[in-house]
């Protein structure tokens, strides 16, 4: 994941850099590289040469090239990167909409608004490469790649998200039903509901047992009796598709 920051005010650029660093420190499993520009013309030339980023944090008002010119060039060159404008004025909001900017943040940018914008940007960018499952925790929302999830458990109206690396992420109290919370991720072919309280990632299954499933971590997940036949059929079908 490549992120570009462009702002001709060094002080504002440094503030964005600090916010981005703080966001990186709190985001589980997210890795990205950052490139900074105080010269908008230099970034403009890089984009002309086909050097595209995944996320752009752009000042709107700059001396040589403004944010709209850069955003337009990104789109003209086929860039699908997420554009987040950071500016002192709300006057360019309509133009930002025309280049499909995802967020329009006013300076000074608050941590809350910046984190929300980054959550959206990362979720959007990873949607096709590796979808992300948002988990609301007491420390904020963590976006977890589907591929890293071993299974999800509903326990006392909280989500326990167990990752393949052994980490366990606990959500805050969920207001929706478990069905609603996992509705989107359940649509992924790799995930299978095997019990009213468990959703597993079949990519991390070690063995289909009697009345349970053994995950690669060694954890045994119960299979509901009413779902046993369906679980066996779905898992065997998944395995056969993987080894075609």
N, C-alpha and C positions, 0 to 999 in steps of 0.2 A: 504494500500500500504506500503510494507516494503522495505527500501533501505539499502544496506550494503556498507560501505566504508572500503576498506582495503589498507593501505599504511604503510610501516614500517618507513617512515620518518614522524615524528610527525608534522613538519612544513607544509609539503605538505598535510597531512591529515586535518589539521586545515584550510588550505586554501579551500579545497574542502567542508569542513563543512560550511564555511562562504558563499561560492557560493551557496550551497544548501539552506541555510537559506534565502539568498537574493532571490533565485528563488521561494521559498515557499511564501515569502511575496508578490510576484508579480503575483502568479498563482491563479486565481479565482477558488474557489471550490475544490482545490486539498488538500488532507490531507494525510500525510504519517509519518511513524515512521522511525527513523534512528538508525542503530547500527554500531559502529565503531570498527575496528580491526587494531592493529599495529603488531599483531602476525599472520602471514599467516597460520601457523600450527593450530592455534586455530580455525580459520575460516574453514580450511580444515576438521577438526574433526566435526565441527557443521554440515557441509554439508553431511558428511558420516552418521551422525545420522538422516538425513532426514529433517534438518531445512533449508528450502529454502527461498529465498527472491524474490521479484518481479524485483528489479533492483540492479545490482552490479556495483560499481565504484571501479575498481581494478588497483592497481599499477602493472606494468609488471615485474619490476626487484626488487625482494625481497630476503632476505638472505636464508630463509629456503625453502619456496615453491614459485615458480614464478607464475605470473598471468595466464600463459597458463595451468599450472597444475591445478590451481583452476578452471579455465574455463572448462577444460576437465572433471573434476569431476562433476561440475554442470550439464553438458550435459549427462554424463554417468548415473547420478542418476535421469534422467528424468526432470531436471529443465528447465522450459521454460522462466526463468528470462532474462531480457535484460542485456547484458554485455557491459559495457563501459570501455575501457582501457585508463589509464592515465599514460604516461611514458615519459622518457627523450630521448628515442631512437625510431627510425622508423624501426629498424631491425627486429621486431617481427610482422610486419603487416600481413604477409602471414599466420603465425600461428594463429593470431587473427581471420582471416577469417575462418579458419578451425573449430573454436569453435563457429562460427556464432555471433561474436561480432558485435554490431550495430555501434559503433563509436570507433575511435582510436585517442585520443587527446594527443598532445605533451605538456609537461610542459615548461614554466608556462602556465596553461590553461587560455585562455581569457574568460571573462564573456559571450561574444557573442557565442563562440563555445560551452561553457558549457550549456547555455540556450537552444541552438538549439538541443543539444544531449538529454537534459532532455525532451524537447517538444516531440521529436520522441519517447523516451522511454515510456513516459506516454501514448502517443497516441497508441503505439503498445500494451502495457500491458492492456489497457482498451478497446481495440477493440472488444473483445468478451463479456467482463463483462458488460461494459456500454460504447458504442462508444462515442468518443469526437469530437466536432465540433470546428475546429480551427478558431479563429476570430483575424484578424490582426488589432491591435489598435495602437494608437500613442505611447503607452507604451510597445509595444511588442505583441507577439502572445499569446492569451489566449485560452486554450483548455477547452471547456465547455461540460460537460456530456449531452448527448441527453436528458436524463431523466429530467434535470433541465430546459430545454428550454420550454417556454410556446408557443411562436411564434417568427417568424423572419419576419421583414419588410424590404423591399427595399425602401429606401427613399433618393432621390437625389444622387444616385450612392453610397450610403453607406448602410451597413447592421445595422439595429437596432435589437439586439437580446434581447428579453424580457424574463427574467427568472421567474420561479414560485415563487421565494422569493421576487419579486418586483424589483430586480436589472435590470438595462438596460445597456447593453454593446454595444457601438458604434464602428463600424469598421472605418478604414481609407477609403479613396476613392477606390472603387473596379474597377479594370480594365476589369475584365471579366463580362459577362452578369449575371443577377440574376439567370437564369437557370443553368449556369455553376457553380456558387458559391454554389448552394444548391443541385447539382446533386447527390452527395453521400448520404447526409442526407435524400433526398427525397425518396431514395430507402428503407428507414426504414418504416416498416408497421405502425408505430405510427404517421407518419407525412403525412399531406395532403395539397396539394396546392389548396387554395380556391379562389385565386385572383392572378392577374399577379404580385402583389407586396407583397403577404402574403403566408407564409407557417406556418401551425399550428401543434402543438402536440396534438393529439386527447385525450391523457391521461389527459389533463388539460382543456378539454371542459366542461362547466357547462350546456349549453343549446344550442340547434340548433334553432335559431330564424328565423324570416321572413326576408330574405335578408342579414342576418348576423349570426355570431356565437358568443355567449357570453362565454368568458373564465372564469376560476375560479377566476381570479383577478377582474372580473367585466368588463374588456375591451370588447368592441364590435368590432369584425373584419368583414369587409364587405365581402360578398360572391359575386363573379362575376355572373351575370345573365347567362352567357354562361356555367358556371360550376355548377349552382345550383342543377340540377338533379343529377349530378355525385357526388357532395359533400354530398348530403343527402343519396344517396345509399351507398357510401363508409363509411360514419360515422355510419350508422345503421348496416352495416356489421361488422365494427370494434367493436361496442358495443356488438353485438350478440356473437362474438368470445370471448370477454372478460368475458362473463357471462355463458359460456358453463359449 
